[in-house]
């Protein structure tokens, strides 16, 4: 099994939860998710390159698609991206984030206190 096939069930689960959040009109603030994703991708690139470069982690070249960021395979970024999308979607779906029903009930009225 290749690393990309190993990632597919996780990414599909994230896609279903994100779609559910959008359809329920309780999706997170996507601009915030994108900014977080940018930071997490940069940090993942740095630390994955250190881990692969020092030999702490190694990948079978026959099991990766071949694309790399530095010396880290792109498949290694799937979990970071999945977490950045999944967690805020779950947060809002479970009634914790700015798009949730609970947050809407606790906000003050638009024109008053």
Secondary structure as GFF3:
##gff-version 3
##sequence-region A 1 113
A	DSSP	alpha_helix	3	23	.	.	.	ID=ss1
A	DSSP	alpha_helix	30	53	.	.	.	ID=ss2
A	DSSP	three_ten_helix	61	63	.	.	.	ID=ss3
A	DSSP	beta_strand	68	69	.	.	.	ID=ss4
A	DSSP	beta_strand	72	73	.	.	.	ID=ss5
A	DSSP	three_ten_helix	74	77	.	.	.	ID=ss6
A	DSSP	alpha_helix	78	93	.	.	.	ID=ss7
A	DSSP	alpha_helix	101	106	.	.	.	ID=ss8
###
